[in-house]
Amino acid sequence: MTVDALYTKKVKCPVCNNEFTTSKMRTTQVRIDKVDGDFMNHYKSENPLKYQVFVCPKCGYSALENRFNKIRAAEREIIKKEVSSKWKERDYSGPRTDDDAIQCYMLAFYCGQLMGIKNYELGNIALKIAWFFRAKKSDEEMRFLQNAVELFEKAFYEEDLLSQSTDEITLGYLIGELHRRLGRKKEALLWFGKTVSNPLIKTNPRIESLAREQWLLAKEDENEQ
């Protein structure tokens, strides 16, 4: 990682009003090597996802940057009771290792559960934790892929996806791909089939192509069993 890849951002915690700094990665420094079927980017550069979670060093409140300030009064009290009261101050303001990033995302996942954020948002956090474990070649990846697919399925049937910056085609494909990675070939084929048969599939040729490619992979895996 080059010296200037990171910069510091000042943040004010909406729970305890503590002002702290956190690191962010400059977008000009990001270099992607390849992309997995579940949208995990492999980077030639430092991984910018490491810095997307803000963690207040004083009270422990943690969330993705885009929702850090979206907290209501009742939720603040829950965080103070369930997180801050047990928190031992720690600082994630500098460069983060994969293990640091996992800890930050775990904290964001826990805070998100306490606050009752959307299943889709929680699923995204779980998926990113799985990606960090994949980079470490850890079996823990599967546990968090399972968490992610369960949350995404709930989101698919119960939530307004457009408000979550996704759509049923993209999410349906992703659910299928996570089932495939978990070794559930029938479920994967079902979701890939649901995706390619969706009347809106032609509006997203990239996902259509991915769904057909991964459907063939799942079919080949099934035939080998």
Phi, psi and omega per residue, in radians:
M1 nan 2.257 3.116
T2 -1.263 2.734 -3.056
V3 -1.037 -0.659 -3.050
D4 -1.643 0.230 3.140
A5 -1.177 -0.537 -3.123
L6 -1.883 2.634 2.969
Y7 -2.383 2.830 -3.107
T8 -1.769 2.531 3.126
K9 -2.171 2.353 3.085
K10 -1.466 2.359 -3.094
V11 -2.340 2.505 3.025
K12 -1.946 2.183 -3.103
C13 -1.234 2.227 3.141
P14 -1.364 -0.087 3.120
V15 -1.648 -0.877 -3.053
C16 -2.011 -0.022 3.133
N17 1.182 0.215 3.072
N18 -1.224 2.382 3.060
E19 -1.716 2.276 -3.115
F20 -2.535 2.983 3.083
T21 -1.973 2.616 3.076
T22 -2.416 2.685 -3.122
S23 -1.535 2.547 3.024
K24 -2.287 2.711 3.114
M25 -1.756 2.397 3.117
R26 -1.208 2.264 -3.103
T27 -1.088 -0.470 3.136
T28 -1.215 -0.263 -3.111
Q29 -1.672 -0.088 -3.069
V30 -1.362 2.261 3.111
R31 -2.293 2.012 -3.127
I32 -1.637 2.334 3.136
D33 -1.611 -0.931 3.139
K34 -2.719 2.945 -3.104
V35 -2.273 2.268 3.081
D36 -1.362 2.938 -3.098
G37 -1.103 -0.394 3.106
D38 -1.734 0.387 3.035
F39 1.345 0.203 3.055
M40 -1.249 2.126 3.055
N41 -1.479 2.359 2.960
H42 -1.789 2.229 -2.987
Y43 -1.850 2.460 2.921
K44 -1.374 -0.451 3.134
S45 -1.682 -3.038 2.954
E46 -1.039 2.607 -3.124
N47 -1.458 1.973 -3.095
P48 -1.172 -0.356 3.134
L49 -1.094 -0.421 3.139
K50 -1.018 -0.429 -2.976
Y51 -1.946 0.218 -3.107
Q52 -1.442 -0.273 3.107
V53 -1.702 2.232 3.029
F54 -1.651 2.301 3.130
V55 -2.174 2.067 3.080
C56 -1.269 2.088 -3.102
P57 -1.186 -0.363 -3.072
K58 -1.506 -0.788 -3.051
C59 -1.980 -0.197 3.082
G60 1.550 -0.085 3.112
Y61 -1.052 2.279 -3.057
S62 -2.398 2.439 3.109
A63 -2.874 2.793 3.003
L64 -1.059 2.605 -3.070
E65 -0.909 -0.739 -3.035
N66 -1.284 -0.096 3.069
R67 -2.272 0.171 -3.071
F68 -0.997 -0.691 -3.102
N69 -1.618 0.013 -3.131
K70 -1.588 1.302 -3.107
I71 -2.413 2.331 -3.113
R72 -1.633 2.925 -3.060
A73 -1.001 -0.783 -3.123
A74 -1.104 -0.630 3.141
E75 -1.236 -0.614 3.079
R76 -1.033 -0.745 -3.139
E77 -1.135 -0.642 3.102
I78 -1.121 -0.771 3.133
I79 -1.097 -0.742 3.137
K80 -1.066 -0.709 -3.096
K81 -1.295 -0.796 -2.982
E82 -1.621 -0.376 -3.091
V83 -2.026 -1.030 -3.001
S84 -1.081 -0.641 -3.083
S85 -1.149 -0.351 -3.103
K86 -1.965 0.061 -2.967
W87 -1.428 2.358 2.977
K88 -1.865 2.141 -3.011
E89 -0.937 2.334 3.068
R90 -2.603 2.736 -2.969
D91 -2.124 2.138 3.098
Y92 -1.990 0.490 -2.984
S93 -1.338 -0.394 -3.077
G94 -1.615 -2.835 3.063
P95 -1.009 2.452 -3.087
R96 -1.964 2.388 2.969
T97 -1.388 3.012 3.051
D98 -1.035 -0.690 3.140
D99 -1.151 -0.680 3.058
D100 -1.043 -0.802 -3.111
A101 -1.075 -0.727 3.118
I102 -1.063 -0.771 3.119
Q103 -1.065 -0.732 3.140
C104 -1.122 -0.771 3.135
Y105 -1.193 -0.621 3.068
M106 -1.076 -0.730 3.105
L107 -1.111 -0.746 3.125
A108 -1.132 -0.646 3.113
F109 -1.124 -0.788 -3.135
Y110 -1.126 -0.806 3.106
C111 -1.082 -0.704 3.122
G112 -1.086 -0.706 3.078
Q113 -1.088 -0.789 -3.130
L114 -1.070 -0.644 -3.084
M115 -1.490 -0.154 3.123
G116 1.213 0.667 3.126
I117 -1.225 2.951 -3.031
K118 -1.046 2.607 3.100
N119 -1.018 -0.669 -3.127
Y120 -1.095 -0.738 3.129
E121 -1.137 -0.778 3.105
L122 -1.097 -0.694 3.115
G123 -1.064 -0.688 3.116
N124 -1.126 -0.675 3.106
I125 -1.148 -0.780 3.132
A126 -1.068 -0.701 -3.133
L127 -1.122 -0.719 3.137
K128 -1.172 -0.613 3.054
I129 -1.084 -0.755 3.102
A130 -1.025 -0.708 3.133
W131 -1.091 -0.729 3.119
F132 -1.118 -0.671 3.090
F133 -1.193 -0.587 3.090
R134 -1.100 -0.738 3.118
A135 -1.062 -0.538 3.121
K136 -1.543 -0.037 -3.091
K137 1.003 0.751 -3.123
S138 -1.773 2.472 3.088
D139 -1.133 -0.290 3.110
E140 -1.072 -0.324 3.082
E141 -0.903 -0.777 -3.044
M142 -1.114 -0.640 -3.136
R143 -1.092 -0.705 -3.098
F144 -1.446 -0.456 2.962
L145 -1.095 -0.687 3.102
Q146 -1.107 -0.805 3.081
N147 -0.999 -0.779 -3.095
A148 -1.107 -0.812 -3.064
V149 -1.170 -0.618 3.094
E150 -1.122 -0.758 -3.141
L151 -1.201 -0.679 3.134
F152 -1.159 -0.651 3.117
E153 -1.139 -0.719 3.073
K154 -1.074 -0.748 3.133
A155 -1.107 -0.697 -3.108
F156 -1.025 -0.723 -3.054
Y157 -1.612 -0.366 -2.954
E158 -2.064 -0.240 -2.996
E159 -2.079 2.737 3.054
D160 -1.361 1.795 -3.011
L161 -1.233 -0.561 -3.117
L162 -1.086 -0.553 3.102
S163 -1.277 -0.203 -3.136
Q164 -1.828 0.253 3.098
S165 1.099 0.601 3.028
T166 -2.520 -2.993 3.093
D167 -2.617 2.968 -3.025
E168 -1.189 -0.440 3.113
I169 -1.227 -0.894 -3.131
T170 -1.111 -0.787 -3.100
L171 -1.219 -0.679 3.099
G172 -1.055 -0.751 3.083
Y173 -1.070 -0.805 -3.090
L174 -1.090 -0.704 3.092
I175 -1.057 -0.755 3.101
G176 -1.060 -0.755 -3.122
E177 -1.165 -0.654 3.110
L178 -1.180 -0.699 3.053
H179 -1.058 -0.711 3.131
R180 -1.071 -0.762 -3.132
R181 -1.174 -0.471 3.113
L182 -1.485 0.012 3.091
G183 1.487 0.221 -3.137
R184 -1.717 1.465 -2.993
K185 -1.172 -0.694 -3.126
K186 -1.122 -0.779 3.106
E187 -1.105 -0.695 3.124
A188 -1.074 -0.823 -3.130
L189 -1.095 -0.666 3.123
L190 -1.070 -0.826 -3.098
W191 -1.264 -0.644 3.065
F192 -1.116 -0.714 3.115
G193 -1.118 -0.724 3.104
K194 -1.056 -0.640 -3.095
T195 -1.241 -0.858 -3.070
V196 -1.254 -0.354 3.125
S197 -1.586 -0.066 3.117
N198 -1.155 2.287 -3.124
P199 -0.997 -0.379 -3.106
L200 -1.570 0.035 -3.000
I201 -1.055 -0.552 -3.092
K202 -1.205 -0.249 3.099
T203 -1.382 -0.157 -3.116
N204 -2.385 1.327 -3.080
P205 -1.052 -0.530 3.131
R206 -1.112 -0.824 -3.139
I207 -1.192 -0.640 3.094
E208 -1.030 -0.797 3.140
S209 -1.114 -0.784 3.116
L210 -1.071 -0.783 -3.106
A211 -1.082 -0.708 3.127
R212 -1.201 -0.700 3.113
E213 -1.102 -0.808 -3.092
Q214 -1.284 -0.499 3.040
W215 -1.061 -0.753 3.117
L216 -1.123 -0.703 3.094
L217 -1.069 -0.797 -3.137
A218 -1.117 -0.664 -3.139
K219 -1.160 -0.736 3.099
E220 -1.089 -0.740 3.110
D221 -1.074 -0.723 -3.131
E222 -1.122 -0.710 -3.115
N223 -1.196 -0.446 -3.135
E224 -1.387 -0.260 -3.088
Q225 -1.331 nan nan
